[in-house]
Amino acid sequence: MLSRIFTILLGLLLSIGARSQQSATGAALPTPEEFLNAVYTTVVDSSVANYYLVMGTDSCRFLKYDYDEWIKYHLKEPLAFPILNELSEKVFLSRYPYFWKQNQLKKAVCVTRRQADSLLQDKKDIVFSFSLPQFTDDGQYAVIDLNLLCGPLCGQGLTCIYRLTTRGDWILVGKNLNFSSL
């Protein structure tokens, strides 16, 4: 009986946490799935009916960055140093596992790492693996790693920074190629 009550309470807490998040300043943040639905077309062809997504999130590589390099090569618009620092700090502090919620994703078909390995052995399928998005306290900027995997030694990984527009759309304002073996 006690374990049943614990399970119900745990499920309730997880469902509350999965709804829209709030930042430290009280700004409403999208759920990770809402954000992913808005930006996945950065790496996924929008014309496909479905895409394979590894169920568990990756770690984001935006822990350390070279400000001069991001300003010179990777940003489409200027970003203040404090914004980049805040995103980097959020990535550093968010090293906990997260599993995508299949029922909240538009076109993703969530697969385990083992299933992804099996799909990639055929070399016919592409599998995607994304990090958990991190947001600035004001909810105006986000960073996420978007990785495309096409085989054991084939893939591409990007760190992407987005800005929220006044219309509520997320636009790509910075992109860094982490690795590529296409």
Residue pairs with C-beta under 8 A, 6 or more apart in sequence:
18 31
18 33
18 101
18 104
19 31
20 28
20 29
20 30
20 31
20 34
21 28
21 29
21 30
21 31
21 135
22 28
22 29
23 29
23 135
23 136
23 137
23 138
23 139
24 137
25 137
25 138
27 137
27 138
27 139
27 140
28 139
29 135
29 139
30 38
31 104
32 57
32 98
32 100
32 132
32 133
33 100
33 101
33 104
33 105
34 104
35 133
35 142
35 144
35 170
36 100
36 105
36 108
36 130
36 133
36 144
37 104
37 105
37 106
38 169
38 170
39 144
39 146
39 160
39 162
39 170
39 172
40 51
40 106
40 107
40 108
40 128
40 130
40 146
42 146
42 158
42 160
42 172
42 175
43 128
43 146
43 147
43 148
43 156
43 158
44 51
44 107
44 128
48 107
49 107
50 107
50 108
50 109
51 107
51 108
51 109
51 126
51 128
52 108
52 109
52 111
52 116
52 119
52 125
52 126
52 127
52 128
53 100
53 105
53 108
53 109
53 110
53 111
53 127
53 128
53 129
53 130
54 110
54 111
54 112
54 113
54 116
54 127
54 128
54 129
54 130
55 99
55 100
55 102
55 110
55 111
55 112
55 113
56 97
56 98
56 99
56 100
56 113
57 97
57 98
57 99
57 100
57 130
57 131
57 132
58 129
58 130
58 131
58 145
58 147
59 95
59 131
59 145
60 91
60 94
60 131
60 132
60 134
60 143
60 144
60 145
60 159
61 131
61 145
61 157
61 159
61 178
62 87
62 88
62 91
62 134
62 143
62 145
62 159
62 161
63 88
63 91
63 92
64 88
65 84
65 88
67 81
67 84
70 79
70 84
70 174
70 176
71 78
73 176
74 174
74 175
74 176
75 161
75 173
75 174
76 172
76 173
76 174
76 175
77 163
77 173
79 141
79 161
79 173
79 174
83 136
83 141
84 161
86 136
86 137
86 141
87 134
87 136
87 141
87 142
87 143
87 161
90 134
90 135
90 136
90 143
91 131
91 134
91 143
94 132
94 134
98 132
100 108
100 110
102 108
102 109
102 110
108 128
111 119
111 127
116 127
116 129
116 149
119 125
119 127
120 127
120 149
120 150
120 151
120 152
121 152
123 150
123 151
126 148
126 149
126 150
127 149
127 150
128 146
128 147
128 148
128 149
129 147
129 149
130 144
130 145
130 146
130 147
131 144
131 145
132 144
133 142
133 143
133 144
134 142
134 143
134 144
135 141
135 142
136 142
139 164
140 163
140 164
141 161
141 162
141 163
141 164
141 173
142 161
142 162
142 164
142 170
143 159
143 160
143 161
143 162
144 159
144 160
144 162
145 157
145 158
145 159
145 160
145 178
146 157
146 158
146 160
147 155
147 156
147 157
147 158
148 155
148 156
148 157
149 155
150 182
153 181
154 181
154 182
155 179
155 180
155 181
155 182
156 177
156 179
156 180
156 181
156 182
157 177
157 178
157 179
157 180
158 175
158 176
158 177
158 178
159 175
159 176
159 178
160 172
160 174
160 175
160 176
161 172
161 173
161 174
161 175
162 170
162 171
162 172
162 173
163 170
163 171
163 173
164 170
165 171
